[in-house]
Amino acid sequence: MKYIYIIAEGQHDIEFLAKLIKKVFSLSKIQKCSSVDSFWDSLIPKNFPIDDDLFKRVSVPLFLQNHEYSIALHSANGIEKIVNTLEESICLINSSNLFSIGLILDADQKEKPLERFNNLIGKLKKCEQLNFLDFPSINLGEVKHNKIKFGVFIIPNNQNVGTLEEILIECAKVNYSNLLQLAEEYINKIDPTQLNNSDLK
């Protein structure tokens, strides 16, 4: 079995990746805890509430599996938590049995993809628990083929600024053009002067 661990910024990214990976590799989404490969047991929380906080989301990966691959897709709940999520998970699982690790994040509009990539790699290199990994240097999209494959992908294409939502809009133009038109009409009728900054965001 090839164990693959992927961390993305948020739940929307995870759902999108799950649809894509399921289609390409003919994997099934695992719903029952008892069906998840035991390799991932330590990533499944056993207690609730987490940290005694009733409002805290239970951070459990989405699992995909077939006869060859077992994949855990984990939401970090924010770009600033990707490194911590990886660091914590590596402490819990037998990382020597991992086939590969992937990190997925948005380029967003604030930084160029290369800047975002360099910031992320800089933070990863500071983590002692991760010093066994071979990190990519300057080539966005490169996968390092060491004992554990490791790569970073910055949405939308490792080159341009953007987000997953922009990819979804392009998909909607093909698959849901009527709904997209209605949504755009609705948004265009909103008067931004009636909203404060947090509402606009």
C-alpha positions in Angstrom: 0.0 0.0 0.0 1.3 3.5 -0.9 0.4 6.0 1.9 0.0 9.5 0.7 -0.5 12.5 2.9 -1.8 15.8 1.5 -2.5 19.0 3.4 -4.5 21.9 1.9 -5.6 25.2 3.3 -9.2 24.6 3.8 -12.2 22.3 3.4 -13.2 23.5 0.0 -9.7 22.6 -1.3 -10.0 19.2 0.2 -13.4 18.5 -1.4 -12.1 19.7 -4.8 -8.9 17.5 -4.5 -11.0 14.5 -3.4 -13.2 14.8 -6.5 -10.1 15.1 -8.8 -8.1 12.3 -7.2 -11.0 9.9 -7.0 -11.6 10.4 -10.8 -8.0 10.1 -11.9 -7.0 7.1 -9.7 -10.3 5.3 -9.3 -10.4 5.7 -5.5 -13.3 5.4 -3.1 -14.0 7.9 -0.3 -14.0 6.1 3.0 -16.9 7.0 5.3 -16.6 4.4 8.1 -13.8 4.8 10.6 -13.5 1.0 10.7 -12.6 0.9 7.0 -9.7 3.4 7.2 -6.3 1.7 6.9 -4.9 1.4 10.4 -1.8 3.3 9.3 -3.9 6.5 9.8 -5.4 5.6 13.2 -3.4 8.3 15.1 -4.8 11.1 12.8 -8.4 10.3 13.8 -9.4 12.1 17.0 -10.7 9.8 19.7 -12.1 12.4 22.0 -14.6 15.2 21.7 -14.6 18.2 22.3 -11.1 19.0 21.1 -9.2 20.9 23.7 -12.4 21.2 25.7 -13.7 23.7 23.0 -17.2 22.9 21.8 -16.9 25.3 18.9 -13.6 23.9 17.6 -13.9 21.9 14.4 -12.8 18.3 14.7 -9.7 18.1 12.4 -10.1 14.7 10.8 -8.7 14.0 7.3 -10.8 12.8 4.4 -9.6 9.4 3.4 -9.5 7.9 -0.2 -8.5 4.3 -0.8 -8.1 1.5 -3.3 -6.0 -1.7 -3.5 -2.8 0.4 -4.2 -3.2 3.8 -2.6 -4.4 5.0 0.8 -4.6 8.8 0.8 -5.3 11.2 3.7 -6.4 14.7 2.7 -6.1 17.0 5.7 -7.4 20.6 6.0 -5.1 22.9 7.9 -7.9 25.4 8.4 -5.8 28.3 7.1 -2.5 28.8 5.3 -0.7 29.8 8.5 -1.5 26.3 10.0 -0.1 24.2 7.1 3.3 23.8 8.7 1.9 23.1 12.2 -0.5 20.5 10.8 2.3 18.7 9.0 4.6 18.8 12.0 2.0 17.5 14.4 0.9 14.7 12.0 4.5 13.6 11.4 4.9 13.1 15.1 1.8 10.9 15.2 2.3 8.6 12.2 5.1 6.3 11.2 6.5 8.7 8.6 9.0 6.2 7.3 6.2 4.3 5.7 4.9 7.3 3.8 5.1 7.2 0.0 4.6 10.9 -0.5 3.6 14.2 1.1 2.0 17.1 -0.8 1.1 20.6 0.3 -1.6 22.6 -1.6 -2.2 26.3 -1.1 -3.7 29.2 -2.9 -1.5 31.8 -4.5 -4.1 34.4 -3.4 -3.7 38.1 -4.5 -1.2 39.2 -1.8 1.9 37.4 -2.8 3.4 36.0 -6.0 3.4 32.1 -6.0 7.2 32.0 -5.7 7.1 34.4 -2.7 4.5 32.2 -1.0 6.5 29.1 -1.9 9.7 30.5 -0.5 8.0 31.6 2.8 6.5 28.1 3.2 9.8 26.3 2.5 11.6 28.6 4.9 9.1 27.7 7.7 9.3 24.0 7.0 13.1 24.0 7.1 13.0 25.4 10.7 11.0 22.4 12.0 13.3 19.7 13.5 10.7 17.0 13.1 10.7 17.6 9.3 14.5 17.6 8.7 14.3 14.1 7.2 12.4 15.5 4.2 14.0 16.8 1.0 12.3 20.1 0.2 12.1 21.5 -3.4 14.4 24.5 -3.9 13.1 27.0 -6.5 11.1 25.0 -9.0 7.4 25.4 -8.2 5.6 22.1 -8.9 8.8 20.1 -8.5 8.5 16.8 -6.6 11.6 15.7 -4.8 12.1 12.0 -5.3 13.9 11.1 -2.1 12.7 8.1 0.1 9.5 10.1 0.6 8.3 12.1 -2.4 7.6 15.7 -1.4 6.0 18.5 -3.4 4.2 21.8 -3.1 1.5 23.0 -5.5 0.3 26.6 -5.5 -3.2 27.1 -7.0 -4.0 27.9 -9.7 -0.9 26.9 -11.7 2.3 27.6 -9.7 2.8 30.8 -11.8 -0.1 33.2 -11.5 -1.9 34.7 -8.5 -5.3 33.3 -7.9 -7.4 30.9 -5.8 -9.4 27.7 -6.1 -12.6 29.7 -6.4 -11.3 31.1 -9.7 -10.7 27.6 -11.1 -14.3 26.7 -10.0 -15.7 29.7 -11.8 -13.9 28.5 -15.0 -15.4 25.0 -14.4 -18.9 26.6 -13.9 -18.6 28.3 -17.3 -18.5 24.9 -18.9 -20.8 22.8 -16.6 -23.2 25.3 -15.0 -23.3 28.3 -17.3 -27.0 29.2 -16.5 -26.4 29.1 -12.8 -23.1 31.1 -13.1 -25.0 33.8 -15.0 -27.7 34.0 -12.3 -25.0 34.2 -9.6 -23.1 36.9 -11.4 -26.4 38.9 -11.9 -27.1 38.5 -8.1 -23.6 39.7 -7.1 -23.7 42.6 -9.6 -26.9 43.9 -8.0 -25.2 44.2 -4.5 -24.5 47.8 -3.5 -21.1 47.7 -2.0 -21.7 51.1 -0.3 -24.2 49.4 2.0 -21.6 46.9 3.3 -18.7 47.3 5.7 -15.2 46.0 5.0 -15.7 42.6 6.8 -19.0 42.1 4.9 -17.3 42.8 1.6 -14.5 40.4 2.4 
